Structures are given as structure tokens and as C-alpha cells.
Amino acid sequence: MSRPRIRTEHLVAGLLIGLMGAALVVESSSDRQAGIDEPTWITSGYLTWQLVTQAAPPERWATVFAERQLGVWGNLNPPVGKLIIGMAVAHAKQPGDPIRYRWLWPYSYEVNLKAGTLPPDSLLRSVRQAMVPFGVLALILVYLIGREVSGTVRFAPILAPVLLFSSEAFRDYSTLVFTDAPQLAFTLAAVWLVLLWLRRMKPWLLVGALVSLGLACGTKLNAGVLVPVTVIFVAILPAPLKKRVSRVLLVGTIPAAVFVAVNPYLWPQPFARTLSLIRGWGSFLQEQQADPVHAAARVVDRLDALDLVVQRVLLLPTRGTGIPGFPGSWAHALAALLALVAVTCFALAAFRWSGKGVDRRQVVLAFGLGTLAAPMTWEFPGGNALVALLLGLGAWRLVTRLRGSGGFEAAGYFTLVLLTTLVATWLWLPFDWQRYYLPALGLTPVLGGLGAIEIEQALSLHMGARRAFS
């Protein structure tokens, strides 16, 4: 029995994602100085690791973070992401190092370095490198989501991970000590598994998606926005009433059960303590908004929030986290090169499908399209305009799939998730100066891949018509 051949588009996607992953590894291994939050994430992560490995009772979880004066880095942030950080710290730390690092605010890096409150460079690099696999996994999942939503089109979804990599915010959170890369990977895995379940209808796929969603919630609270979306979707999905009810119960209970199971702090009073965490987080964000030092930059009202959502979530190449030190020039250059390769490949594929191979003029035209796509990953207005065009075409394709027969399931779920996360980002943004915590950052590039499909198919039809006419 012959082995199935690896399709060309998978090889191209694998090569591009491999290059992007190598770039993330290089950046995580650099001598970039510690950021303000990284020392405290390392301390809180290692403390979480100790609590888990020592099987500490819930009562200890309720008090130990306050004893260390960790504030919002304590129970207000669920433990899964911190546990991942803690595992990396435990592996890389030197014997006898108590791991009690924390940035002395508002003092400078130099003052903190002299005070000994920052982790050593070797430890910092090791923990940063532990975040890279989650960034690479997010790139792979964005490609797979694009394939599920796009249908039978082969090459255009490759542009989705390229657009995600072009976001400075994504590169920051994949190479610094934050819990955002794990949350992004878990949420994208949940979305992909739901889309896979819609095509195959295997119950284990839905269960896997819900476990992943529970882990995402156990990493950051705001991933919970996907739970009601999925409940609504499975409730309206055509099926016998009994099956619909059972699916709703699954979606409503499995993520909640996983969320509680991974957080011993919640075990004594799961419902009451979860509500307390949500209220505490809301109060903390409002306090930040009232503090001129910590308030969200330029966010005064909902119009400002909408402006930032458009600029920094939808138009991915614009400014990132504002954390200094990332070599943006070479990273943008690599993203531009990858966009050139990806668009050239799918253009050539479109010409090839149109008839009798590819001639020299079509090669030149395909390379020209790739060159036009490259500025989409650069930080300048023309690049933003191209991204906006591509996303608009992707949105149009989603609308046409929703109107078409049999296209509701995958396109419908993806549309619901994307719109909900964008609206939630817009509503929560005035109270949250960290603007990339929702999965909209990972889902938006899929629209770019869908827009590329429209271009690809238009090219194919045009060239096919020209050949038929000639």
C-alpha cells in the first residue's frame, strides 16, 4: 500500500512557518533587556509550579500570592499560563535561587539591575524560549483554520500565518515572558477542533475543543468569551432536539469543569470565587484607567477604543506592544519576504489550475502580485491599505459562503467567533491597556487568507477564460 503524498501547499506552509519559528527562536535568544512585567511573571510562575508540585491545599493557594505581594499576578490570573512559565523556570534556575524577582516601579531598568530585582539573563532567555513553541503552534493553527474555512482552495490560506507573524504584538508575546502565547494557542486549537468537528462530526473532536477552551480560560479569564458563542452556535446548528440539548450541556459544562479543575483556589467555592475573580479583575482595570500612569494610551471613549481596535487588531502591521527592544526592521523584512513567497505561490497555482501550465508572462505577473503583497507586512499607510483590502475581500467571501448552500457551518462558526471577539475587544478596551489579550489577534489573519482566495479564484477564472477564448 503506497503512502499518501504530502501535498505541495503543506510543504510550502511548513517551510514558511519553519522560517518564522526560527526567527522567533533567534529573538527569544537575544540579549534584549527584561521588560517591566517579566520578572514578576517569572516569580509568580515559579510559585505556581511549587504549589502544584507540592500539592498545596486550596487554603494555601488563597493566601500565598498575597504574602508575596504579587497582586494581579496572583489568583486574578488563572494558573495554566503561570504553570507553563514555572516549569521553564524550574528547569533553568540555578540551585539555591529563591526566584523572588519583581520590577521596582517606577524606577528604571538600571536601578532595578543594581538592586538585584531582575532575573539573570540566562534564566530570562530560557523562559522566553519556552514561549516560542506556543507561538509556532499558533501559526500552524491559523493555517489549519484558514484551510477549514476556505474549503477546497489550496495555497491562499498560507497567507494567514504570514499576516499573523507580521504583527509586532504577536512576535512580542511569543518571545517574552507572558501568558498570552499559551492562551492564543489554546483558543486557536479550540476553534480549529470545532471546525474539524463540524466537518467530521466525531464527538471526541468536540470534547477536545471544549477541553482546549477550558485550558484557554484557565490561562486568561477573557477567553471565556468563546463559551457563550459556542453554546449559541451548537444550539442553532440543525440537529434533532435531543442532540442539540446534549451538545449545549457539553459546551456549557466541560470548559467550566476544566477551568475549575486546573485551579485549586476555586475548589472550595467554584461559583462564588470565579465571580469574585471576575469582579476583582474589573475593579483592577478601572483603577488602572483612573491612574494617569497606567491608563490605556489614547483611550478616552468608545470612539478611541474603536480606532485602536481597527489599527492594532484588524490592521496587523501597525505598532505592537510598545515594549522597546524588538528589532522590528529585520522582522518586518522577513515578514515581507514571506508574504512575497506566499502570494507568488498561490498566484502561480491559480494560473496552473486555469489550463495548460504557466508561461513567462504569468510568472512575471505572479511575482508582481507577491511584490505588491510584501508591503502589507510593513508599518506604513500603504501596507495598511493593502491589508484592509485583503480583509475586506475575506469578509466578502465569508458573507457569500454564509449565503451559499452548505457553507453555514464552518463559515458561520468562524464569523460568530471573530465578530464576538472583535466586539468584546472594543467594549473592554477602555479598561484594559493591554490590547491583545483576545483571540481576535489570531483570527483576523484568516480573513486575509480568505481575501487571497478571492484573488486566486478570480485569477484562475480570468486566465481560464482567456485560454478558452484564444
Buried (B, 14 or more C-beta within 10 A) or exposed (E): EEEEEEEEBBEBBBEBBEBBBEBBBBBBBEEBBBBEBBBBBBBBBBBBBBBBEEEBEBEBBBEBBEEBEBBBBBBBBBBBBBBBBBBBBBEBBEEEBEBEBBBEEEEEBEEBEEEEBBBBEEBBBBBBBBBBBBBBBBBBBBBBBBBBBBBEBBBBBBBBBBBBBBBBBBBBBBBBBBBBBBBBBBBBBBBBBBBBBBEEEEEEBBBBBBBBBBBBBBBBBBBBBBBEBBBBBBEEBEBEEEEBEBBBEBBBEBBBBBBBEBBBBBEEEBEEBBEBBBEBBBEBBEEBBEEEEEBBEEBEEEEBBBBBBBBBBBBBBBEBBEBEBBBBEEBBBBBBBBBBBBBBBBBBBBBBBBBEEBEEEBBEBBBEBBBBBBBBBBBEEEBBEBBBBBBEBBBBBBEEBEEEEEBBBBBBBBBBBBBBBBBBBBEBBBBBBBBBBBBBBBBBBBBBBBBBBBBBBEBBEEBBEEEEEE
